[in-house]
Amino acid sequence: MFISVCDPHSADVKQLIGLLDTCMKKYLLDDSLLDIDIFSTTDELLASQKDYTLIFLGILFNGTSGLEAARQLKSRRKQPIIIFTTISPDHCLESYDLGVEGYILKPVTKEQLEKIFTRYILPAFPPTNTLNIYSNRLLFHIPVREIRYIESIGRKCIVHTANQAYETNLALNSIEQTLNSTCFVRCYRSYLVNMYYIEAVLDSEIRLVNGERIPLTLRKRSSIIQIYNEYLITHSAEK
């Protein structure tokens, strides 16, 4: 995935790159799949021949402004996602008229960057074959196919497989986004279930093939049945 950061202030660039790296580590992604180019002027950015998926773009430059650069970038055949990063809210309305996807005020915070990351960067990564987590200070590479379900208890999660349960400090939302898989369904606020191991969807619970039962919220039952039926059709050869 090609990303560029275009900003005349090196300290701001360093901070943003650091936050991106933090997100990559949090979601246990291979950072070699993220190709980041840095530009200090918009003229350098506009002269690049790369098709960037996402551009973090400042607004105030000597020469071509960030607004004008965004206008030119959005007129190209392959339009990048553009996130403005600036110290002033003055250009917010004008920026959205250009069709940009985001406007972040500096200093960029971890929370702001993670929202951009999970919306625009994380979905670009292919579904993972293993869930890589730290449990009891050891790194485990758990094959996704072996995961029966994941439950959230307090600030921790427990990943259940046939042979072992792994406790991790990762949040359930983070694990769900990291898996990026259509094989899992969120049947309850605290449970993420691998549909491969579902035996039946009952009135108030899901029964797994090993007899375990996972609570099911009534208001989501119909949508979960639909998701599960679509899964069965798609993966019928595996069952």
N, C-alpha and C positions, 0 to 999 in steps of 0.2 A: 504494500500500500504506500503510495507516494504522498507525502505531506510536506508542506513548506511553511516556514515561519518567517514572515517579512516584517521586520521592525528595526528602526535605527538605534534602539537602546539595547546594548548587549546584556545588561543586567536583567532586563525584562525577558529577553530571549532565553537566557540561562535558567530563569525561574520557570518559564513555561515548559522548557525541555525537561526540567527536573520533575515537574508535575506529571508530564506524559509518562516518564519512566516509572514514577510511582504507581500510576494506573496499570501499566503493563505488568509490573510485579504483583500488584494486588490481584489481578485476574490471571496470573500465572501464564502469561502469553510469551511467545518467542519474540524477543525484540528485534531479531534479525529480519522479521517480516515487515517491519516498519522502517521505511526509508525517508529520512527527514533531511531536507535542504534548508539552509538558512540564508536569507538575503537581508542586507541592510538598506537597500533602496528598492522602490517599486520598479524602477527601470530595469534593474537586474532580473527581477521576477518576471516581468513582461517579456524579457528577451529569452527566457528559458524555453526550451523545446519540450520539456516534460509535461505530461498531462497529470496534474496533481488532483488527487481525490479531494483533499481538504487543504485549505490555506488559512492560517492564522495571520491576519493582516492588520497592521497599524493604519492610522489615518493621516497623521501629520508627518510629512516628509519634505525635504528640500527637493524640488522638482515635482514630478507627478504625484498627486495626492493619492491616498489610499482609496478615496471615493472614486476617483477617475480610473484607477487601476482596476477596481472591482467592476466598474462599468464595462471596461474592455474585456475583462476575464469572463464576465457573464454573457458577452456577445459571441464568444467562441462556440464552435460546434459541440465540444465536450466541456460542459460547464462544471467548474469545481464547486464544492461546498466552501463558502467563505464565512469565517468568523472574525468580526472586527474586534481588536483589542485596543483600548484607548483609555485615557484618563478622564475624558469628558463625555457627558451624555448628549452634548449639543447636536450631534449628527445622527442620533438614533433613528428618527423618523425618515430622514433622507436615505439612510442605509437600507431600510426595509423596502423603500421604493425601488431600490436597485435589485431586490430579490435575494439579498444575503440571508444566510440561515441563522446568524447569531451576532450578538453585540455584548461584549464583556468589558466591564470597567476594570481598569488596573487599580491596585495590584490584583492579578488573577488569583483566585483562591482555589484550594483543592476541591471544594464542593462545586464551584463553577466549571472547572475543567473536567471533573468526573461526569457531569451531566452531558457535556459535549462528547466525551469519550464513549460513554455507554450508548449514546444515540447515533453517533456517526462513525465511530472507529470500530468498536467492538463487533457490530454485526458484519463487518467486512471480513472477519476472520472465520475460517472454515470450522465446522463443528469438530470438537476435539475427540480423539479416540481414548484419551485417558484424562482422568481428573487428578491433577497434581496438587496435593495438599500437605501441609505440615500437621502432624499429629504427634503429640508428646515429643516435640522438637526434632522429629524425624520426617524426612520428605518421602511421601508415598505416591506412586504412580498407579492409580486405580483404574483398570479398564472400565470404561463407561458401561459396557454391556453387562458387567458383573454387579453394577449398583442396582439394588432393588428399590430402595427409597432413601430419602434424606429427610431428617426431621430437625427442626429448630427448637432448641431448649435454652431459653434465656438468651445469652449473647454467644452461644456456641451452636454448632451443628453436629449431628452424628450421621455419618454416611454408612448405611447398612448394606453389606454384601452377604453372600451365602456363608462365607467363612469367618468374617470379622466385621466389627464396627469400629469406625475411625472417628475420633472426636477432633474437631477443628474450630479455630476461632473465626473462620470465614462466615460471613452472613449468608443466609439462604438466598437472598436476592443476587448476591455476587456469584454464588455457585451456579444459580440458574442461568445467569447471563454468560458465565464462562462456558457452561456446557453447550449453549446455543444449539440445542437439539430438539427435534420434533418428537422424540421418543419419550419425553418427560411431560407430566401434567401436574399443575399445581391444584391439588384437590382440596386443600385446606390451607389456611394461612401459614401453618407451620410444617407442611408436608409437601414434598416433591417426589412423585412416584414414577418409576420407570414402567411404562405401559406394557413392556414385554413380559412383565411378571404379574400382570393383572389377570385374575381368574374370573372375577365377576364384579360388576358395579351394582351394589345393593342400594337400599333406600337411604341409609345414613352412613354407609361405610363402603370401602373398597376391600375386597378379599383378594389376597395375593395367592399365588400358586402353592406357597408353603404354609398356607393357613393363617398368616398374619393378617390383621385387619387395620385399615387406615381410616380415620374419621373423614367423613365427607359432609361438607356444608350443603344443606338442602337447596339453597338458592343457586348453587353452581352445578347441581346434579345434572340438569338437562344439557348444559353446555359441555360438561365433562363427558357425558355419554356420546354426544356428537363428535367430540375430539377423539374419543376412544374408537368409535366406529370408523372414522376416517383413517385412524392409525391401522386398524385391522385390515382395511381394504388395501392400504398402501403396502403393508408388511405381511400380507397373507402367506407369502411363500416361506416366511421365517417361522411361522407358527406351526 
